[in-house]
Amino acid sequence: MKDLEFQPLTLERWADFERLFGPRGACAGCWCMYWKLPRKEFNAGQGEGNRLAQKAILASGRTPGLLAYMDSVPAGWCAVEPRQAYSGLARSRILAPVDETPVWSVTCFFVDRRYRRQGMTIALLRAVVEYVKTQGGKVVEGYPTEPKQAKAPPVFIYTGTASAFRQAGFVEVGRRSETRPIMHYYIH
């Protein structure tokens, strides 16, 4: 995809994030908080509560991910932070760490429907690798879906597809579920 630009999400770009996610918060009021909150807290906060929780993360100085811009318009999102930022991963048996190596976790994508199925996820993954490199990270870890059907609805593949991760240079390092590999990109 040509004319793409990637920027870390900051408070100054919050309006772009809201524009991309729309009034529904991407998917049913998630605001990309699913992996960050205990399930009960996430469910109670769907919508405005989750939106404010994500904004509070930015206000604390953390950068929760990257925005993709197409011709200066917010077109895509990828959540990436050190694994410890995602309490939901700590509670998952299927996505438990494969070893003790510190990783940056890619947990979510959201792409404006106008830019889907055009390689945006792959472009975001490549940008994430470069971003993590600038932050001193050595391993980027993802938890994509390996759909059983050739075409899965976007709501079921918000963590990305294994094929997109492979195309971006990631390798499978573990699998505790038929449809959910754990994939790494090793930064040299």
C-alpha positions as CSV (number, residue, x, y, z in Angstrom):
1,M,0.0,0.0,0.0
2,K,1.4,3.3,-1.1
3,D,1.0,6.6,0.7
4,L,0.9,5.0,4.2
5,E,2.3,6.7,7.2
6,F,2.5,5.2,10.7
7,Q,2.5,7.1,14.0
8,P,2.5,6.1,17.6
9,L,-0.8,6.9,19.3
10,T,-0.4,9.9,21.6
11,L,-2.9,12.2,23.3
12,E,-2.3,14.6,20.4
13,R,-3.6,11.9,18.0
14,W,-6.5,10.9,20.2
15,A,-9.1,12.5,17.9
16,D,-7.7,10.4,15.0
17,F,-8.1,7.2,17.1
18,E,-11.7,8.2,17.9
19,R,-12.4,8.9,14.3
20,L,-11.0,5.5,13.2
21,F,-12.8,3.6,15.9
22,G,-16.1,5.5,15.4
23,P,-19.0,5.8,17.9
24,R,-19.0,2.1,18.6
25,G,-15.4,2.0,19.7
26,A,-14.3,-0.4,16.9
27,C,-16.1,-3.5,18.0
28,A,-19.0,-3.2,20.5
29,G,-17.3,-0.6,22.7
30,C,-14.0,-2.4,23.1
31,W,-11.7,0.6,22.5
32,C,-8.9,-2.0,22.4
33,M,-9.1,-2.7,26.1
34,Y,-10.1,-6.4,25.9
35,W,-6.7,-7.8,26.7
36,K,-5.9,-5.1,29.3
37,L,-8.7,-5.4,31.8
38,P,-10.2,-8.2,33.8
39,R,-13.2,-9.6,31.9
40,K,-15.8,-8.3,34.5
41,E,-14.2,-4.8,34.3
42,F,-14.0,-4.8,30.5
43,N,-17.7,-5.9,30.2
44,A,-18.8,-3.2,32.7
45,G,-16.9,-0.6,30.8
46,Q,-18.0,-1.4,27.2
47,G,-18.3,1.9,25.4
48,E,-17.5,5.0,27.4
49,G,-15.7,3.3,30.3
50,N,-13.3,1.5,28.0
51,R,-12.8,4.7,25.9
52,L,-11.8,6.6,29.0
53,A,-9.6,3.7,30.2
54,Q,-7.7,3.8,26.9
55,K,-7.4,7.6,27.1
56,A,-6.1,7.3,30.7
57,I,-3.3,5.0,29.4
58,L,-2.2,7.7,27.0
59,A,-2.4,10.4,29.7
60,S,-0.1,8.3,31.8
61,G,2.5,8.6,29.1
62,R,2.3,5.0,27.7
63,T,2.0,4.4,23.9
64,P,-0.5,1.6,23.3
65,G,0.0,1.1,19.6
66,L,0.4,2.6,16.1
67,L,-2.1,4.3,13.9
68,A,-1.8,4.0,10.1
69,Y,-2.7,7.0,7.9
70,M,-3.7,6.8,4.3
71,D,-3.4,10.3,2.7
72,S,-3.4,11.8,6.2
73,V,-6.7,10.0,7.1
74,P,-6.6,7.4,10.0
75,A,-7.0,4.1,8.3
76,G,-5.7,1.4,10.6
77,W,-4.6,0.5,14.1
78,C,-2.4,-2.1,15.8
79,A,-2.1,-2.5,19.5
80,V,1.5,-3.3,20.7
81,E,3.1,-3.0,24.1
82,P,5.3,-5.1,26.3
83,R,3.5,-8.3,27.2
84,Q,3.0,-7.2,30.9
85,A,0.6,-4.5,29.7
86,Y,-1.9,-7.2,28.9
87,S,-3.4,-8.9,31.9
88,G,-5.6,-10.9,29.7
89,L,-2.6,-12.7,28.2
90,A,-1.5,-13.6,31.8
91,R,-4.8,-15.4,32.4
92,S,-4.7,-17.3,29.1
93,R,-3.5,-21.0,29.1
94,I,-3.5,-21.0,25.3
95,L,-1.4,-17.8,25.0
96,A,0.9,-18.4,27.9
97,P,4.5,-17.4,27.3
98,V,6.5,-19.9,25.3
99,D,9.7,-19.1,27.4
100,E,11.1,-16.4,29.6
101,T,12.2,-14.1,26.8
102,P,10.7,-10.5,27.2
103,V,8.4,-9.8,24.2
104,W,6.3,-7.0,22.9
105,S,2.8,-8.3,22.2
106,V,0.6,-7.5,19.2
107,T,-2.9,-8.1,20.4
108,C,-5.3,-6.3,18.1
109,F,-5.9,-4.7,14.7
110,F,-8.6,-2.5,13.5
111,V,-8.7,-1.4,9.9
112,D,-11.3,0.9,8.3
113,R,-13.5,-1.1,6.0
114,R,-12.3,0.9,3.0
115,Y,-8.8,-0.5,3.5
116,R,-9.5,-4.1,4.4
117,R,-8.1,-6.9,2.3
118,Q,-5.4,-4.7,0.8
119,G,-2.4,-5.6,2.9
120,M,-2.9,-3.1,5.7
121,T,-2.3,-5.7,8.5
122,I,1.0,-6.7,6.9
123,A,2.0,-3.1,6.6
124,L,1.1,-2.4,10.2
125,L,3.1,-5.5,11.4
126,R,6.2,-4.3,9.5
127,A,5.8,-0.8,11.1
128,V,5.3,-2.4,14.5
129,V,8.6,-4.3,14.1
130,E,10.4,-1.0,13.3
131,Y,8.7,0.8,16.2
132,V,9.6,-2.0,18.7
133,K,13.2,-1.8,17.4
134,T,13.3,1.9,18.3
135,Q,12.1,1.1,21.8
136,G,14.9,-1.4,22.3
137,G,12.6,-4.5,22.0
138,K,14.1,-7.8,20.6
139,V,11.1,-10.0,20.0
140,V,7.6,-9.1,18.8
141,E,5.0,-11.7,19.6
142,G,1.6,-12.1,18.0
143,Y,-1.5,-14.3,18.6
144,P,-3.2,-14.5,15.2
145,T,-6.0,-16.7,14.1
146,E,-5.6,-19.5,11.6
147,P,-9.2,-19.6,10.3
148,K,-10.7,-23.0,9.5
149,Q,-12.6,-21.3,6.6
150,A,-10.9,-19.3,3.8
151,K,-12.9,-16.2,4.6
152,A,-13.7,-15.3,8.2
153,P,-15.7,-12.2,9.4
154,P,-13.4,-9.4,10.5
155,V,-14.8,-9.6,14.1
156,F,-13.3,-13.0,14.5
157,I,-9.8,-12.0,13.2
158,Y,-9.1,-8.9,15.2
159,T,-5.8,-10.4,16.3
160,G,-4.7,-10.8,12.7
161,T,-4.4,-13.9,10.5
162,A,-1.4,-16.3,10.7
163,S,-0.9,-15.8,6.9
164,A,-0.4,-12.0,7.4
165,F,2.1,-12.6,10.2
166,R,4.0,-15.0,8.0
167,Q,4.1,-12.5,5.2
168,A,5.5,-9.9,7.6
169,G,8.3,-12.3,8.5
170,F,7.0,-13.9,11.7
171,V,7.6,-17.5,12.6
172,E,5.4,-19.9,14.6
173,V,7.0,-20.7,18.0
174,G,4.1,-22.5,19.7
175,R,0.5,-23.7,19.3
176,R,-1.8,-24.8,22.1
177,S,-4.9,-24.5,20.0
178,E,-5.7,-25.6,16.5
179,T,-6.6,-22.1,15.4
180,R,-4.3,-20.0,17.5
181,P,-0.6,-20.0,16.8
182,I,1.9,-17.9,18.8
183,M,4.3,-16.2,16.4
184,H,7.5,-14.3,16.9
185,Y,9.6,-11.8,14.9
186,Y,13.2,-11.7,16.1
187,I,14.8,-8.3,15.8
188,H,18.5,-8.4,15.0
